[in-house]
Amino acid sequence: MSKTIHTWKRISLVEEQVTLPTGQSITHTTISHPGAAVILPIDEQGDIVLINQFRPSLNKWLLELPAGTIEQQETPLQCAQRELIEETGVHADTFVPLGQVTPLAGFCDEIQYLYVAKSLSLVETHQCDEDEVIEVVTLSLKKLEEMIIEGTITDAKTIACLSKAKLCGYL
């Protein structure tokens, strides 16, 4: 049996009885999340389009890849296509799926679907959600990697997507 404690947008805090593989029954609280798409946009020069986004929960700016929550009746790919345009004003002709990551498995069921976006073109000024403050930034792969090593970029989805793309030969 599960009980929803709180709901915000499409995210809920749910408490439920869970039976562990040991047979022990526990009460577990999970953040229920519809999933998200993370996009690694690579331009013709091999540079990467990122966003510098103010994150109120941390009260600071984070340099990260464009990403967003999957809407109702939307596939992860459709979410990636929509979020790339909304957050950066960039359209991509090609989206290559890189698989998925589970960012917070200890207390959240969110799955993040990773994509490489290529054949980019500017389509419009980005249209952020009302709670988003975003600046678009383009960096070389070398500079991006230096910023990860220095600790300037700490966003997990950005580091995971970049790593997966590099391991798969897209960078």
DSSP file with accessible surface (Angstrom, degrees, kcal/mol):
  #  RESIDUE AA STRUCTURE BP1 BP2  ACC     N-H-->O    O-->H-N    N-H-->O    O-->H-N    TCO  KAPPA ALPHA  PHI   PSI    X-CA   Y-CA   Z-CA
    1    1 A M              0   0  199      0, 0.0    16,-1.4     0, 0.0     2,-0.3   0.000 360.0 360.0 360.0 136.7    0.0    0.0    0.0
    2    2 A S  E     -A   16   0A  69     14,-0.2     2,-0.4     2,-0.0    14,-0.2  -0.903 360.0-160.0-122.4 154.3    1.3    3.5   -0.9
    3    3 A K  E     -A   15   0A 126     12,-3.1    12,-3.1    -2,-0.3     2,-0.6  -0.996  16.7-136.5-134.1 124.9    0.5    6.9    0.4
    4    4 A T  E     -A   14   0A  82     -2,-0.4    10,-0.2    10,-0.2     3,-0.1  -0.741  20.8-178.7 -81.2 120.8    1.3   10.2   -1.5
    5    5 A I  E     -     0   0A  82      8,-3.3     2,-0.3    -2,-0.6    -1,-0.2   0.849  65.2  -5.2 -87.9 -39.0    2.6   12.7    1.1
    6    6 A H  E     -A   13   0A 119      7,-1.1     7,-3.0     2,-0.0     2,-0.4  -0.988  56.9-157.8-157.8 145.6    3.1   15.6   -1.2
    7    7 A T  E     +A   12   0A  78     -2,-0.3     2,-0.4     5,-0.2     5,-0.2  -0.993  10.2 176.2-129.4 137.6    2.9   16.5   -5.0
    8    8 A W  E >   -A   11   0A 140      3,-3.1     3,-2.9    -2,-0.4     2,-0.1  -0.977  66.9 -43.0-141.4 123.3    4.6   19.3   -6.8
    9    9 A K  T 3  S-     0   0  122     -2,-0.4     0, 0.0     1,-0.3     0, 0.0  -0.365 124.9 -27.1  52.7-119.5    4.3   19.7  -10.6
   10   10 A R  T 3  S+     0   0   85     -2,-0.1     2,-0.4    -3,-0.1    -1,-0.3   0.186 121.1  95.6-107.9  17.7    4.7   16.1  -11.8
   11   11 A I  E <   -A    8   0A  39     -3,-2.9    -3,-3.1    22,-0.1     2,-0.3  -0.889  52.2-172.7-113.3 137.2    6.8   14.9   -8.9
   12   12 A S  E     -AB   7  32A  25     20,-2.1    20,-3.5    -2,-0.4     2,-0.6  -0.953  24.8-136.0-130.0 150.9    5.4   13.2   -5.8
   13   13 A L  E     -AB   6  31A  62     -7,-3.0    -8,-3.3    -2,-0.3    -7,-1.1  -0.927  34.6-173.6-102.2 116.1    6.7   12.1   -2.4
   14   14 A V  E     -AB   4  30A  19     16,-3.2    16,-3.1    -2,-0.6     2,-0.4  -0.946  16.3-160.4-121.9 133.4    5.3    8.6   -1.9
   15   15 A E  E     +AB   3  29A  66    -12,-3.1   -12,-3.1    -2,-0.4     2,-0.3  -0.932  24.8 160.7-110.2 133.1    5.6    6.4    1.2
   16   16 A E  E     -AB   2  28A  72     12,-2.5    12,-3.1    -2,-0.4     2,-0.4  -0.988  43.4-104.9-150.5 159.0    5.0    2.6    0.8
   17   17 A Q  E     - B   0  27A  97    -16,-1.4     2,-0.4    -2,-0.3    10,-0.2  -0.720  41.1-172.8 -83.2 129.2    5.6   -0.7    2.4
   18   18 A V  E     - B   0  26A  44      8,-3.1     8,-3.0    -2,-0.4     2,-0.6  -0.984  19.7-142.7-126.7 136.7    8.4   -2.6    0.6
   19   19 A T  E     - B   0  25A 101     -2,-0.4     6,-0.2     6,-0.2     5,-0.1  -0.893  22.9-143.3 -99.0 120.7    9.5   -6.2    1.1
   20   20 A L    >   -     0   0   59      4,-3.2     3,-2.7    -2,-0.6     0, 0.0  -0.331  29.7-101.4 -75.8 162.5   13.3   -6.5    0.8
   21   21 A P  T 3  S+     0   0  140      0, 0.0    -1,-0.1     0, 0.0    -2,-0.0   0.764 124.0  62.2 -56.7 -21.0   15.0   -9.5   -0.8
   22   22 A T  T 3  S-     0   0  113      2,-0.1     3,-0.1     1,-0.1    -3,-0.0   0.562 120.1-110.6 -79.1 -10.1   15.7  -10.7    2.7
   23   23 A G  S <  S+     0   0   53     -3,-2.7     2,-0.2     1,-0.3    -1,-0.1   0.254  75.1 136.1  96.9 -13.0   11.9  -10.9    3.4
   24   24 A Q        -     0   0  118     -5,-0.1    -4,-3.2     1,-0.0     2,-0.5  -0.487  48.5-139.9 -70.4 137.1   12.0   -8.0    5.8
   25   25 A S  E     +B   19   0A  69     -6,-0.2     2,-0.3    -2,-0.2    -6,-0.2  -0.856  28.2 171.5-100.2 131.7    9.2   -5.5    5.3
   26   26 A I  E     -B   18   0A  47     -8,-3.0    -8,-3.1    -2,-0.5     2,-0.6  -0.914  37.3-114.3-134.2 161.6   10.0   -1.8    5.6
   27   27 A T  E     -B   17   0A  76     -2,-0.3     2,-0.4   -10,-0.2   -10,-0.2  -0.881  39.5-172.9 -93.5 123.5    8.4    1.6    5.1
   28   28 A H  E     -B   16   0A  62    -12,-3.1   -12,-2.5    -2,-0.6     2,-0.5  -0.966  15.8-149.3-122.8 138.0   10.3    3.4    2.2
   29   29 A T  E     -B   15   0A  53     -2,-0.4     2,-0.4   -14,-0.2   -14,-0.2  -0.916  20.8-178.0-107.6 128.4    9.8    6.9    1.0
   30   30 A T  E     -B   14   0A  19    -16,-3.1   -16,-3.2    -2,-0.5     2,-0.7  -0.965  29.9-131.2-127.2 141.1   10.5    7.6   -2.7
   31   31 A I  E     -Bc  13 108A  53     76,-3.0    78,-2.1    -2,-0.4     2,-0.6  -0.848  29.4-146.5 -85.4 117.0   10.4   10.7   -4.8
   32   32 A S  E     +B   12   0A  45    -20,-3.5   -20,-2.1    -2,-0.7    76,-0.0  -0.797  23.7 177.5 -90.8 121.7    8.3    9.6   -7.8
   33   33 A H        -     0   0   26     -2,-0.6    78,-0.2   -22,-0.2   -22,-0.1  -0.976  34.4-137.0-130.0 136.9    9.5   11.3  -11.0
   34   34 A P        -     0   0   42      0, 0.0     2,-0.1     0, 0.0   -23,-0.1   0.582  57.9-106.1 -72.6  -5.6    8.3   10.9  -14.6
   35   35 A G        -     0   0    2     77,-0.0    35,-2.5     2,-0.0     2,-0.3  -0.277  32.1-123.5 101.5 167.1   11.8   10.8  -16.0
   36   36 A A  E     -De  69 112B   5     75,-2.2    77,-3.1    33,-0.3     2,-0.4  -0.959   5.3-128.6-147.0 161.1   13.9   13.3  -17.9
   37   37 A A  E     -De  68 113B   0     31,-2.4    31,-1.9    -2,-0.3     2,-0.4  -0.938  16.9-161.0-113.6 139.6   15.9   13.8  -21.1
   38   38 A V  E     -De  67 114B   0     75,-2.9    77,-2.2    -2,-0.4     2,-0.5  -0.984  10.2-156.7-120.6 130.9   19.5   15.1  -21.1
   39   39 A I  E     - e   0 115B   0     27,-2.8    77,-0.2    -2,-0.4    75,-0.1  -0.928  14.9-164.2-119.1 130.6   20.9   16.5  -24.3
   40   40 A L  E     - e   0 116B   0     75,-2.9    77,-2.6    -2,-0.5     2,-0.5  -0.862  19.4-163.2-106.8  91.8   24.6   16.8  -25.4
   41   41 A P  E     - e   0 117B   0      0, 0.0     8,-2.0     0, 0.0     2,-0.5  -0.689   5.5-170.6 -82.8 122.7   24.4   19.3  -28.3
   42   42 A I  B     -G   48   0C  11     75,-2.9    77,-0.4    -2,-0.5    78,-0.3  -0.956   9.1-149.7-115.8 121.9   27.6   19.2  -30.5
   43   43 A D    >   -     0   0   35      4,-2.8     3,-2.0    -2,-0.5    78,-0.0  -0.194  36.6 -89.7 -83.7 179.4   28.0   21.8  -33.1
   44   44 A E  T 3  S+     0   0  170      1,-0.3    -1,-0.1    76,-0.1    -2,-0.0   0.740 127.4  54.0 -64.0 -23.2   29.9   21.5  -36.4
   45   45 A Q  T 3  S-     0   0  143      2,-0.1    -1,-0.3    95,-0.0     3,-0.1   0.471 120.7-107.6 -86.2  -4.0   33.2   22.6  -34.8
   46   46 A G  S <  S+     0   0   33     -3,-2.0    95,-0.3     1,-0.3    -2,-0.1   0.521  75.1 139.3  88.7   4.9   32.8   19.9  -32.1
   47   47 A D        -     0   0   48     93,-0.1    -4,-2.8    94,-0.1     2,-0.4  -0.443  49.0-124.6 -80.8 160.9   31.9   22.5  -29.4
   48   48 A I  E     -GH  42 139C   0     91,-3.4    91,-2.6    -6,-0.2     2,-0.6  -0.894   8.2-139.5-114.8 133.1   29.3   21.8  -26.9
   49   49 A V  E     + H   0 138C   8     -8,-2.0     2,-0.2    -2,-0.4    89,-0.2  -0.799  33.7 166.8 -91.3 122.8   26.2   23.9  -26.1
   50   50 A L  E     - H   0 137C   0     87,-3.8    87,-2.6    -2,-0.6     2,-0.4  -0.743  28.5-126.0-123.8 175.1   25.5   24.1  -22.4
   51   51 A I  E     -IH  64 136C   0     13,-3.4    13,-3.1    -2,-0.2     2,-0.7  -0.959   5.1-146.0-124.0 144.3   23.3   26.2  -20.2
   52   52 A N  E     -IH  63 135C  36     83,-3.2    83,-2.1    -2,-0.4     2,-0.4  -0.961  34.2-176.3-103.0 109.6   24.3   28.2  -17.1
   53   53 A Q  E     -IH  62 134C   6      9,-2.9     9,-2.8    -2,-0.7     2,-0.5  -0.936  28.5-128.6-119.5 133.6   21.2   27.8  -14.9
   54   54 A F  E     -I   61   0C  53     79,-2.2    79,-0.5    -2,-0.4     7,-0.3  -0.654  23.2-159.6 -77.0 124.6   20.4   29.3  -11.6
   55   55 A R  E >>> -I   60   0C  74      5,-3.1     5,-1.4    -2,-0.5     3,-1.4  -0.893   7.1-165.1-110.2 102.1   19.4   26.5   -9.2
   56   56 A P  T 345S+     0   0   91      0, 0.0    -1,-0.1     0, 0.0     5,-0.0   0.832  86.3  63.2 -57.3 -33.5   17.3   27.9   -6.3
   57   57 A S  T 345S+     0   0  117      1,-0.2    -2,-0.0     2,-0.1     0, 0.0   0.803 118.3  28.3 -64.6 -24.9   17.7   24.7   -4.3
   58   58 A L  T <45S-     0   0  100     -3,-1.4    -1,-0.2     2,-0.2     3,-0.1   0.482 103.1-133.0-104.7 -11.2   21.4   25.3   -4.2
   59   59 A N  T  <5S+     0   0  127     -4,-1.3     2,-0.3     1,-0.2    -2,-0.1   0.887  73.2  88.6  55.2  43.7   21.2   29.1   -4.4
   60   60 A K  E   <S-I   55   0C 105     -5,-1.4    -5,-3.1    -7,-0.1     2,-0.3  -0.985  81.7 -93.5-158.2 167.7   23.8   29.1   -7.1
   61   61 A W  E     -I   54   0C 102     -2,-0.3     2,-0.4    -7,-0.3    -7,-0.3  -0.667  33.9-162.7 -85.4 139.2   24.5   28.9  -10.9
   62   62 A L  E     -I   53   0C  16     -9,-2.8    -9,-2.9    -2,-0.3     2,-0.6  -0.991  14.7-141.4-123.9 132.3   25.3   25.5  -12.4
   63   63 A L  E     +I   52   0C  21     -2,-0.4    92,-0.5    89,-0.4     2,-0.3  -0.814  47.0 144.5 -88.3 120.8   26.8   25.0  -15.8
   64   64 A E  E     -I   51   0C   1    -13,-3.1   -13,-3.4    -2,-0.6     3,-0.1  -0.949  52.2 -86.7-152.1 167.5   25.1   21.9  -17.2
   65   65 A L        -     0   0    1     -2,-0.3   -15,-0.2   -15,-0.2   -25,-0.1  -0.492  58.2 -91.3 -74.9 152.0   23.7   20.3  -20.3
   66   66 A P        +     0   0    0      0, 0.0   -27,-2.8     0, 0.0     2,-0.3  -0.389  63.0 152.2 -61.7 142.8   20.2   21.1  -21.4
   67   67 A A  E     +D   38   0B  11    -29,-0.2     2,-0.3    16,-0.2   -29,-0.2  -0.974  16.9 177.7-163.9 164.2   17.6   18.8  -19.8
   68   68 A G  E     -D   37   0B  13    -31,-1.9   -31,-2.4    -2,-0.3     2,-0.2  -0.984  34.5 -82.8-171.9 164.9   14.1   18.6  -18.7
   69   69 A T  E     -D   36   0B  46     -2,-0.3     2,-0.3   -33,-0.2   -33,-0.3  -0.494  47.2-111.1 -76.6 138.5   11.2   16.5  -17.3
   70   70 A I        -     0   0   15    -35,-2.5     2,-0.1    -2,-0.2    -1,-0.1  -0.527  33.9-139.7 -70.2 128.3    9.2   14.3  -19.6
   71   71 A E    >   -     0   0   86     -2,-0.3     3,-1.6     4,-0.2     8,-0.1  -0.408  35.4 -74.2 -83.3 165.5    5.6   15.6  -20.0
   72   72 A Q  T 3  S+     0   0  145      1,-0.3    -1,-0.2    -2,-0.1     3,-0.1  -0.303 119.9  11.4 -58.7 141.8    2.5   13.5  -20.1
   73   73 A Q  T 3  S+     0   0  192      1,-0.2     2,-0.4    -3,-0.1    -1,-0.3   0.705 103.9 122.1  62.6  21.9    2.1   11.6  -23.3
   74   74 A E    <   -     0   0   37     -3,-1.6    -1,-0.2     4,-0.0    -4,-0.0  -0.936  56.1-138.2-116.7 138.3    5.7   12.5  -24.4
   75   75 A T     >  -     0   0   67     -2,-0.4     4,-2.4     1,-0.1     5,-0.2  -0.487  31.4-107.8 -83.0 162.5    8.5   10.1  -25.2
   76   76 A P  H  > S+     0   0   34      0, 0.0     4,-2.5     0, 0.0     5,-0.1   0.908 121.9  51.8 -56.9 -39.0   12.0   10.8  -23.9
   77   77 A L  H  > S+     0   0   62      2,-0.2     4,-2.6     1,-0.2     5,-0.2   0.928 108.5  49.6 -64.4 -44.4   13.0   11.7  -27.5
   78   78 A Q  H  > S+     0   0   90      1,-0.2     4,-2.4     2,-0.2    -1,-0.2   0.901 110.8  51.3 -61.0 -38.1   10.2   14.2  -27.8
   79   79 A C  H  X S+     0   0    0     -4,-2.4     4,-3.2     2,-0.2     5,-0.3   0.931 109.3  49.9 -63.0 -45.5   11.2   15.7  -24.5
   80   80 A A  H  X S+     0   0    0     -4,-2.5     4,-2.2     1,-0.2    -2,-0.2   0.924 111.7  48.2 -60.0 -44.6   14.8   16.0  -25.7
   81   81 A Q  H  X S+     0   0   84     -4,-2.6     4,-1.4     2,-0.2    -1,-0.2   0.926 116.0  43.6 -61.8 -45.3   13.7   17.7  -28.9
   82   82 A R  H  X S+     0   0   52     -4,-2.4     4,-2.8    -5,-0.2    -2,-0.2   0.940 114.0  48.7 -66.4 -47.7   11.4   20.1  -27.0
   83   83 A E  H  X S+     0   0    4     -4,-3.2     4,-2.9     1,-0.2     5,-0.4   0.875 106.1  56.9 -65.1 -37.7   13.9   20.9  -24.2
   84   84 A L  H  X>S+     0   0    0     -4,-2.2     4,-1.8    -5,-0.3     6,-1.0   0.946 113.5  39.9 -59.3 -45.9   16.8   21.7  -26.5
   85   85 A I  H  X5S+     0   0   44     -4,-1.4     4,-2.1     4,-0.2    42,-0.3   0.945 117.1  49.2 -67.5 -47.0   14.7   24.3  -28.3
   86   86 A E  H  <5S+     0   0   44     -4,-2.8    41,-0.9     1,-0.2    -2,-0.2   0.904 120.1  34.6 -60.6 -43.6   13.1   25.7  -25.1
   87   87 A E  H  <5S+     0   0    2     -4,-2.9    -1,-0.2    -5,-0.2    -2,-0.2   0.754 136.4  16.1 -87.5 -24.7   16.4   26.0  -23.2
   88   88 A T  H  <5S-     0   0    6     -4,-1.8    38,-0.3    -5,-0.4    -3,-0.2   0.576  87.4-123.4-123.8 -17.0   18.8   27.0  -25.9
   89   89 A G  S  <<S+     0   0    0     -4,-2.1    34,-2.9    -5,-0.5    35,-1.4   0.684  72.0 127.9  74.5  18.4   16.9   28.1  -29.0
   90   90 A V  E     -F  122   0B  16     -6,-1.0     2,-0.4    32,-0.2    -1,-0.3  -0.892  45.6-157.7-113.2 136.6   18.8   25.4  -30.9
   91   91 A H  E     -F  121   0B  65     30,-3.3    30,-2.3    -2,-0.4     2,-0.4  -0.867   7.4-154.9-107.1 144.6   17.2   22.7  -33.1
   92   92 A A  E     -F  120   0B   5     -2,-0.4    28,-0.2    28,-0.2    27,-0.2  -0.978  13.3-160.4-121.2 134.6   19.0   19.4  -33.9
   93   93 A D  E    S+     0   0B 117     26,-1.7     2,-0.4    25,-0.7    26,-0.2   0.764  82.6  46.5 -76.7 -27.2   18.3   17.3  -37.0
   94   94 A T  E     -F  118   0B  61     24,-2.0    24,-2.6    25,-0.1     2,-0.4  -0.971  58.6-178.1-126.2 129.3   19.9   14.3  -35.4
   95   95 A F  E     -F  117   0B  33     -2,-0.4    22,-0.2    22,-0.2   -18,-0.0  -0.996   8.9-166.0-122.6 123.8   19.4   12.8  -31.9
   96   96 A V  E     -F  116   0B  30     20,-3.0    20,-2.5    -2,-0.4     2,-0.2  -0.942  19.9-130.7-110.4 119.7   21.4    9.7  -31.0
   97   97 A P  E     -F  115   0B  87      0, 0.0    18,-0.2     0, 0.0     3,-0.1  -0.485  20.7-175.5 -71.3 137.7   20.3    7.8  -27.9
   98   98 A L  E     -     0   0B   8     16,-3.2     2,-0.3     1,-0.5    17,-0.2   0.250  44.5-109.6-111.3   4.9   23.0    7.0  -25.4
   99   99 A G  E     -F  114   0B  37     15,-0.6    15,-2.8     2,-0.0    -1,-0.5  -0.683  44.7 -67.4  99.9-152.7   21.0    4.9  -23.0
  100  100 A Q  E     -F  113   0B 101     -2,-0.3     2,-0.3    13,-0.2    13,-0.2  -0.929  27.2-152.6-143.1 161.3   20.0    6.0  -19.5
  101  101 A V  E     -F  112   0B  41     11,-2.3    11,-2.9    -2,-0.3    -2,-0.0  -0.943  15.2-140.4-131.3 154.8   21.2    6.7  -16.0
  102  102 A T    >   -     0   0   86     -2,-0.3     3,-0.6     9,-0.2     9,-0.1  -0.903  22.2-176.4-114.5  97.9   19.6    6.5  -12.6
  103  103 A P  T 3  S+     0   0   47      0, 0.0    -1,-0.1     0, 0.0     3,-0.1   0.789  75.0  18.4 -72.7 -29.6   20.8    9.6  -10.7
  104  104 A L  T >>  +     0   0   78      6,-0.4     3,-2.1     4,-0.2     4,-2.0  -0.279  67.0 156.8-138.9  51.2   19.3    9.2   -7.2
  105  105 A A  T <4  +     0   0   75     -3,-0.6    -1,-0.1     1,-0.3     6,-0.0   0.689  65.6  70.9 -60.2 -18.6   18.4    5.5   -6.9
  106  106 A G  T 34 S-     0   0   61      1,-0.2    -1,-0.3    -3,-0.1     3,-0.1   0.800 126.7  -3.2 -68.9 -26.3   18.5    5.6   -3.1
  107  107 A F  T <4 S+     0   0  104     -3,-2.1   -76,-3.0     1,-0.2     2,-0.3   0.331 122.8  63.3-149.1   7.8   15.4    7.7   -2.8
  108  108 A C  B  <  -c   31   0A  12     -4,-2.0    -1,-0.2   -78,-0.2    -4,-0.2  -1.000  54.3-153.0-142.5 140.2   14.1    8.6   -6.3
  109  109 A D        +     0   0   82    -78,-2.1   -77,-0.1    -2,-0.3    -4,-0.1   0.283  49.9 137.8 -95.0  13.5   12.8    6.5   -9.2
  110  110 A E        -     0   0   21    -79,-0.3     2,-0.4    -6,-0.1    -6,-0.4  -0.292  36.5-161.8 -62.3 137.8   13.8    9.1  -11.9
  111  111 A I        -     0   0   48    -78,-0.2   -75,-2.2    -9,-0.1     2,-0.5  -0.981   6.2-152.0-116.6 131.4   15.4    7.7  -15.1
  112  112 A Q  E     -eF  36 101B  18    -11,-2.9   -11,-2.3    -2,-0.4     2,-0.5  -0.933   6.5-149.6-106.6 124.5   17.4   10.2  -17.2
  113  113 A Y  E     -eF  37 100B  62    -77,-3.1   -75,-2.9    -2,-0.5     2,-0.4  -0.824  15.2-145.2 -95.6 125.7   17.5    9.4  -20.9
  114  114 A L  E     +eF  38  99B   0    -15,-2.8   -16,-3.2    -2,-0.5   -15,-0.6  -0.747  19.8 177.8 -99.8 139.7   20.7   10.6  -22.6
  115  115 A Y  E     -eF  39  97B  23    -77,-2.2   -75,-2.9    -2,-0.4     2,-0.5  -0.994  25.4-143.8-138.9 143.8   21.0   11.9  -26.2
  116  116 A V  E     -eF  40  96B   0    -20,-2.5   -20,-3.0    -2,-0.3     2,-0.5  -0.903  24.0-156.3 -96.9 132.3   23.7   13.3  -28.4
  117  117 A A  E     +eF  41  95B   0    -77,-2.6   -75,-2.9    -2,-0.5     2,-0.3  -0.956  18.2 170.8-113.9 129.4   22.3   16.1  -30.6
  118  118 A K  E     + F   0  94B  78    -24,-2.6   -24,-2.0    -2,-0.5   -25,-0.7  -0.822  48.7  48.6-132.1 173.1   23.9   17.0  -33.9
  119  119 A S  E    S-     0   0B  59    -77,-0.4   -26,-1.7    -2,-0.3     2,-0.2   0.986  78.4-166.9  56.8  62.0   23.3   19.0  -37.1
  120  120 A L  E     + F   0  92B  30    -78,-0.3     2,-0.3   -28,-0.2   -28,-0.2  -0.515  17.8 177.0 -84.6 147.5   22.4   22.1  -35.0
  121  121 A S  E     - F   0  91B  56    -30,-2.3   -30,-3.3    -2,-0.2     2,-0.4  -0.989  33.6-113.3-146.7 144.8   20.7   25.2  -36.2
  122  122 A L  E     + F   0  90B 142     -2,-0.3   -32,-0.2   -32,-0.2     3,-0.1  -0.629  38.7 165.7 -76.8 127.7   19.5   28.3  -34.3
  123  123 A V        -     0   0   68    -34,-2.9     2,-0.3     1,-0.4   -33,-0.2   0.694  55.9 -28.4-114.9 -31.1   15.7   28.6  -34.5
  124  124 A E  S    S-     0   0   93    -35,-1.4    -1,-0.4   -39,-0.1     2,-0.2  -0.980  73.9 -69.8-171.8 168.4   14.7   31.1  -31.9
  125  125 A T        -     0   0  113     -2,-0.3   -36,-0.2     1,-0.1   -37,-0.1  -0.555  69.9 -94.5 -69.6 138.7   15.5   32.8  -28.6
  126  126 A H        -     0   0   50    -38,-0.3     2,-0.6    -2,-0.2   -40,-0.2  -0.190  29.3-145.6 -62.1 147.9   15.0   30.2  -25.9
  127  127 A Q        -     0   0  118    -41,-0.9    -1,-0.1   -42,-0.3   -39,-0.1  -0.846  22.1-165.6-116.0  90.2   11.7   30.1  -24.1
  128  128 A C        -     0   0   42     -2,-0.6   -41,-0.1     1,-0.1     2,-0.0  -0.338  26.2-101.7 -76.4 157.1   12.4   29.1  -20.5
  129  129 A D    >   -     0   0   63      1,-0.1     3,-2.1    -2,-0.1    -1,-0.1  -0.342  44.0-100.7 -66.1 161.8    9.8   28.0  -17.9
  130  130 A E  T 3  S+     0   0  203      1,-0.3    -1,-0.1    -2,-0.0    -2,-0.1   0.777 123.2  48.4 -62.4 -24.8    8.7   30.7  -15.5
  131  131 A D  T 3  S+     0   0   74      2,-0.0     2,-0.5     0, 0.0    -1,-0.3   0.299  94.7  96.2 -98.4  12.0   11.0   29.3  -12.8
  132  132 A E    <   -     0   0   29     -3,-2.1     2,-0.5   -77,-0.1    -4,-0.1  -0.873  47.0-174.2-107.6 133.5   14.1   29.0  -15.0
  133  133 A V        +     0   0   80    -79,-0.5   -79,-2.2    -2,-0.5     2,-0.4  -0.975  26.0 170.2-121.6 111.3   16.9   31.5  -15.3
  134  134 A I  E     -H   53   0C  15     -2,-0.5     2,-0.4   -81,-0.2   -81,-0.2  -0.969  27.2-169.6-133.3 140.0   19.2   30.4  -18.1
  135  135 A E  E     -H   52   0C  97    -83,-2.1   -83,-3.2    -2,-0.4     2,-0.4  -0.982  27.4-129.2-121.1 137.0   22.2   31.6  -20.1
  136  136 A V  E     -H   51   0C  57     -2,-0.4     2,-0.4   -85,-0.2   -85,-0.2  -0.730  29.2-178.5 -89.1 134.5   23.4   29.7  -23.1
  137  137 A V  E     -H   50   0C  42    -87,-2.6   -87,-3.8    -2,-0.4     2,-0.5  -0.990  15.6-155.8-133.6 138.6   27.1   28.9  -23.3
  138  138 A T  E     +H   49   0C  70     -2,-0.4     2,-0.3   -89,-0.2   -89,-0.2  -0.976  20.4 175.3-117.0 129.3   29.2   27.1  -25.9
  139  139 A L  E     -H   48   0C  30    -91,-2.6   -91,-3.4    -2,-0.5     2,-0.1  -0.954  32.0-111.1-131.1 151.8   32.5   25.5  -24.9
  140  140 A S     >  -     0   0   47     -2,-0.3     4,-2.6   -93,-0.2     5,-0.2  -0.385  34.4-114.3 -71.5 156.9   35.1   23.4  -26.5
  141  141 A L  H  > S+     0   0   37    -95,-0.3     4,-2.8     1,-0.2     5,-0.2   0.920 117.8  54.0 -58.4 -42.5   35.4   19.8  -25.3
  142  142 A K  H  > S+     0   0  145      1,-0.2     4,-2.3     2,-0.2    -1,-0.2   0.928 110.3  45.1 -59.3 -47.1   38.8   20.6  -23.9
  143  143 A K  H  > S+     0   0   84      2,-0.2     4,-2.4     1,-0.2    -1,-0.2   0.915 112.4  52.1 -64.8 -41.7   37.5   23.5  -21.8
  144  144 A L  H  X S+     0   0    0     -4,-2.6     4,-1.8     1,-0.2    -2,-0.2   0.936 110.7  47.2 -60.3 -45.7   34.5   21.5  -20.6
  145  145 A E  H  X S+     0   0   51     -4,-2.8     4,-2.6     1,-0.2    -1,-0.2   0.905 110.3  52.8 -64.9 -38.8   36.8   18.7  -19.5
  146  146 A E  H  X S+     0   0   72     -4,-2.3     4,-2.7    -5,-0.2     6,-0.2   0.911 108.3  51.0 -60.9 -41.2   39.1   21.1  -17.7
  147  147 A M  H  X>S+     0   0   25     -4,-2.4     5,-1.8     2,-0.2     6,-1.8   0.843 109.7  49.7 -68.4 -31.6   36.1   22.6  -15.9
  148  148 A I  H ><5S+     0   0   40     -4,-1.8     3,-0.7     4,-0.2    -2,-0.2   0.944 112.3  47.4 -69.1 -45.8   35.0   19.2  -14.7
  149  149 A I  H 3<5S+     0   0  149     -4,-2.6    -2,-0.2     1,-0.2    -1,-0.2   0.917 112.4  49.7 -61.5 -42.1   38.5   18.3  -13.5
  150  150 A E  H 3<5S-     0   0  122     -4,-2.7    -1,-0.2    -5,-0.2    -2,-0.2   0.666 114.9-116.7 -69.6 -18.8   38.8   21.7  -11.7
  151  151 A G  T <<5S+     0   0   41     -4,-0.7    -3,-0.2    -3,-0.7    -2,-0.1   0.558  83.5 120.0  89.6   9.5   35.4   21.1  -10.0
  152  152 A T  S   <S+     0   0   78     -5,-1.8     2,-0.6    -6,-0.2   -89,-0.4   0.882  74.9  49.5 -71.5 -38.7   33.7   24.1  -11.8
  153  153 A I        +     0   0    2     -6,-1.8    -2,-0.2    -9,-0.2    -1,-0.2  -0.917  62.3 155.3-102.0 118.8   31.2   21.8  -13.4
  154  154 A T        +     0   0   76     -2,-0.6     2,-0.3   -91,-0.2    -1,-0.1   0.389  24.4 127.7-121.8  -2.3   29.7   19.5  -10.8
  155  155 A D     >  -     0   0   21    -92,-0.5     4,-2.2     1,-0.2     3,-0.2  -0.432  49.2-151.0 -65.8 120.4   26.4   18.6  -12.4
  156  156 A A  H  > S+     0   0   70     -2,-0.3     4,-2.9     1,-0.2     5,-0.2   0.877  92.0  52.1 -64.0 -41.7   26.1   14.8  -12.4
  157  157 A K  H  > S+     0   0   21      1,-0.2     4,-2.4     2,-0.2    -1,-0.2   0.871 110.6  50.0 -66.2 -33.2   23.9   14.4  -15.5
  158  158 A T  H  > S+     0   0    0     -3,-0.2     4,-2.4     2,-0.2     5,-0.2   0.945 113.3  44.4 -67.4 -47.3   26.3   16.5  -17.5
  159  159 A I  H  X S+     0   0   52     -4,-2.2     4,-2.4     1,-0.2    -2,-0.2   0.922 115.8  48.3 -65.2 -41.1   29.4   14.5  -16.4
  160  160 A A  H  X S+     0   0   32     -4,-2.9     4,-2.6     2,-0.2    -2,-0.2   0.937 113.8  45.2 -66.1 -45.7   27.5   11.2  -17.0
  161  161 A C  H  X S+     0   0    0     -4,-2.4     4,-2.6    -5,-0.2     5,-0.2   0.919 114.2  48.7 -66.4 -42.7   26.3   12.2  -20.4
  162  162 A L  H  X S+     0   0    7     -4,-2.4     4,-2.4    -5,-0.2    -1,-0.2   0.931 112.8  48.4 -61.9 -44.0   29.6   13.6  -21.5
  163  163 A S  H  X S+     0   0   58     -4,-2.4     4,-2.7    -5,-0.2    -2,-0.2   0.920 112.4  48.0 -62.8 -45.6   31.4   10.4  -20.2
  164  164 A K  H  X S+     0   0   77     -4,-2.6     4,-2.0     2,-0.2    -1,-0.2   0.923 111.8  50.0 -63.5 -42.9   29.0    8.1  -22.0
  165  165 A A  H  <>S+     0   0    0     -4,-2.6     5,-2.7     1,-0.2     6,-0.7   0.902 112.7  47.1 -62.8 -39.6   29.3   10.0  -25.3
  166  166 A K  H ><5S+     0   0   95     -4,-2.4     3,-1.4     1,-0.2    -2,-0.2   0.930 111.8  49.5 -67.9 -45.0   33.1    9.9  -25.1
  167  167 A L  H 3<5S+     0   0  152     -4,-2.7    -1,-0.2     1,-0.3    -2,-0.2   0.821 110.4  51.9 -63.4 -30.4   33.1    6.2  -24.3
  168  168 A C  T 3<5S-     0   0   66     -4,-2.0    -1,-0.3    -5,-0.2    -2,-0.2   0.423 119.8-109.9 -87.6  -0.3   30.8    5.5  -27.2
  169  169 A G  T < 5S+     0   0   61     -3,-1.4    -3,-0.2    -4,-0.3    -2,-0.1   0.641  84.4 120.3  86.7  14.0   33.0    7.5  -29.6
  170  170 A Y      <       0   0   87     -5,-2.7    -4,-0.2    -6,-0.2    -5,-0.1   0.614 360.0 360.0 -85.4 -12.2   30.8   10.5  -30.2
  171  171 A L              0   0   58     -6,-0.7    -2,-0.1    -5,-0.2    -1,-0.0  -0.950 360.0 360.0-126.4 360.0   33.5   12.9  -28.9
